[in-house]
């Protein structure tokens, strides 16, 4: 038995594989070659390995804790104050005035101003008053620019125009719970005015000038003012603000007169709104404006009526 014990080989762990604490522990207790020493040495090695495992667990604990807690939440694009991150009064003020820029740089500057005007502010909160006023002044500036400039609505900028307009006007409308069977006189009810109207009004003015501009070729612009855009525009007729519905009525009438490729679709879309009101008992704030537009369209039909106009 003694010979078997003496022949048993003890595996010595090199110091490079041990932690500093384990090396110090081994340094205090030298290895012994007898049977009792071998058993003691084996216990010592097991103790060292156990301590090494505990140290490894401590090092891995922070990463494990972070994985249990889950990934850090992503930063929101919109801050608590209601404006997209990175948009402040300095953003608008950093851009020079269009009339002061060299003529060769105005097109690029015009595009950059439309991009910053795509930032949406929450008018239900009183935050960002300076930023809201800066955006309003920038919108007024680009409206003045298109009034006094030629060829400002070229093909390269049409997508930017439609993107900026869509970012501002396409939104969830304010709705009030109404009983469709209850009688109500719209003239006696106080309309709910849109709080973002200081910005919306100028955006509608800008888009109206885009639609009626001689620089806008409808054959090119129809790629941007398409059927999807028109569906969203017609949904805005349900706005409770009569000022907005009046702008929409004028703009839709101008689009119908200029974009001949959209005429049939616009008539069907208006008809679809009327069918929803009739058969689904829905209330709709823009029925009067849509009827006025459709009446004007019907008065423009030539005789004899075409088959598509009869439908």
N, C-alpha and C positions, 0 to 999 in steps of 0.2 A: 504493500500500500504506500509505504514511504517512497519507493522508487517511482511508482506511478505519479505521485504528487510532484516529485522532483522533475519528472519528464514533462509534466504539463506546462505548456507554454503560456506565458502571460502576455497579453497584447498591451503594449504600452502606447498610450495616446500621445502623439507629439504635441509639444507646447504650442505650435502654431495654430492648432485646431481648437485650443482651449481659450476661454475668456481670461481676462486679467485676474479676476477673482479666483478662478480655478487654478491658474498657474501658481498664485500665492499659496493656495491651499496645498497643492502638491509639494511646493517647495518646503513647507513646514514638516512634512511627513515623508521621509525617504522610503524607498521600496525595500522590502525585506525578502530574503530568498528562501526561508524555511516555510513549512506547511502553514503555520499560523500567520506568517507574514504574507503568504500568498492570499489567504482568505481575507486578511485585513486590507491588502492592496486592492482586491476585487471590490470590496465594499467601498473603498475610497474612490475607485473609478466610477462605480455606479452613482455615488454621491455627486461626483463632478459632473457626470452626464445629466443628472437630474437638475442640478443648478444651472447648467447650460441651457437646458430646455426651458426652465423658468425665465431666464433672461431673454431667450428668444421670444417667448410669449409676450413679455412686457414690451419688447420692441415692435411686435406685430399688432399690439392692442390698439394703438391709435388708428392704423389703417383699417383694422377690423371694425372699430367703432364707427368710423366714417361710412363704411359700407353698410353697416346696419342702419345707420341713420338715413341712408339714401342720399342721392345726389342733391347738391345744393340747388335751390330753386332758381330758375332762370329769371333774369331781370326783365321786367315788363317793358314793352315798347312805349306804354303810356304811363306817365307818372301820376302820383296821387293828385296833383294839381290839375290834371285834365289835359295836358298838352304832351305831344310826343317828345320823347327824350331828345335833347340836343337842340331844341327850338326855343330860343329866348329872344329878347329884344335885341341883343347883340348880333344874332344871326341875321336879322333883317337889316340892321344898321351897317353891318359889314359890307353889304353890297352897295356899290355906288349908284347914283341916280342914272336912269336910262338916258336922260337928255344930256347929261354931262359925260357920258362914255363916248369914246371914238366910234364913228359909224360902223367900222368893221367888227367891233366887239359887242354891238348892241343885241344881235341875235342870240349869242351865247348868254349874255347877261339876262335877256328876256326869259330864256329857258330856265336859268337858275332861279329867277324870281318866281316863276310858276311852280318850281319844285318846292321852295320854302312856303309858298302859299297853300300847298297841299297839307300842311300841318293843321290839325283840327283841335280846337280849344273847346272846353266844356263851359258853356255859358250858364249852366245851373249852379256853378260855383263862382265865387268872387275872386278867385286867384288869377294870376297872370294878366292883370289889367294892362300893364305896359306892353306885354307881348301881343295881346289882342289888338291894342291900338296900333302897334307897329305893323301887324298883318293887314289891318284895315287900310293904313296909309299905303302899303305896298300894292294892295289890290287897286286902290284908286290910281296909283301911278301907272300900272300896266293898262288900265282902261284908258287913261289919257294917252298913253303911248300908241295904242292901236287906233285911237281917234285921229292922231296927227301923223301917222306913218303909213307908208305904202309897202305892200308885199311883206307884211309882218306875219301873216298866216301862211307861210310856205309849207310844203309837204313835210319837211323835216320837223316842223314844230306842231303839226296837227295832233300827233299822239300825245304830246305833252299838254296841249290845251284840253283835250278830252279827259286825260287823267286828272288834271287839276280840278276841272269842273265836277267830274264824277266823285272825287274824294270829298268835296265840300257839300254837294247837294244830295247825294244818295245816302240815306240814313234811315233809321227806324223812326217813324212818325209818332208824335204824341197822340194818344187815343184816349177817349173818355168812354166809359161804359154807358152805352145808351140802349134803351129798349126800342127795337125797330118798330114795334107795334104801338108805341106811345106817340101821341101827337105832340109835335114841337114846331114852333115857328122859328126858322133860322134867323129871321130879322130881329126877333126879340131876344135871342140868346146872345150872350157875350162871347165873341170868338176867342179861341185860345191862340195868342200870338206867339210866333216862333222867337225864342230868346236869342238865337244866333242870327237874327235878321241883319244886324249891322255888317256881317260878313256875307251872308247869303244874297242880299240885294245886289251887292257889287259883283258877286260871281255871276248872278243871272244877267246883269248888264253886260258883263264881259262876254258871256256865251252868246247873248243876243247879237252882239257886234260880230262875233265869229260867224254866226249863221248867215247874216245878211251881207257880209263882206264880199266884195267883188273878187277879192284875192282867193277866195275859197272855191275851188272847183268841186262841184258835188260828185263828179265821177271818181275823184280821189278821196274826198272826205267821207264817202259812204263806207269806206273800209274801217273808219273809226266811229262814226255815228251810225252804228249798225242796228239790227233788230233787237239785240240784247240791250243796247243803250236805250232804245225807245221803250222797251217794256218797263225798265226802271224809271224812265221819265214819266210814263203814264201812271205809275203807282204813286207818284208824288202829288197827283191831283186830289188825293184823299187828305191832303194837309188841311188843317183847320184854319190856317192863316189865309185870309182872302187876298192879302198882298202877294203871297207866293203863288196862289192859283191864278192870279191875273198875269203874272210873268210867265207861268207855264202855258197859259192859253196863247199868249202872243208868240212864244217861242215855238210851240207845236204847230201853230198855223204857218209860221215862216218855214219850218222844216218841211211841212207838207207841200208848200208851194215850190220849194227849191229842190228837194230830193225826190225826184219822180219815182225812183226805184223803190221808195219806202211807202208810197201812197196806198197801195193795196193793203199792205201790212198794217198801216196806221188805222185804216177803216175797220179792219177785222179786230184789231186790238180794242178800239173804242166799243165796238159791238159786243165784244166779250165782257167788258166792264158792265154794260147795260144788262146783259143776260144774268150776270151774277147778282145785280141789284134786284132784278125782277124775280128770279127763281129761287134765290137763296135768302131773300129777305134781309139783305145787308144794307146798312146805311153807308152812304158814300158822300163825302163833302163836295166832290167835284162834278156831280152830275150836271149841274147847270152850265158850267164852263164847257164840258164835253158836248152837251147838246148844242151849245152855241157854235162850237167848232164844226160839228157834224152838219148843222144847218147851213153854215157858210160853204162847206164842201159840196153839199147837195145842190145849192143854188148855182154852183159853178159847173155842174154837169151839162155837157152839150147834148142837144137833141139831134137825132134819136138816141136814146140811152143805149150804152153798151151793155152787154150781158153782165159784165163784172159790176157795173153800177146798179143794175137791177137787183142784185143780191144784197 
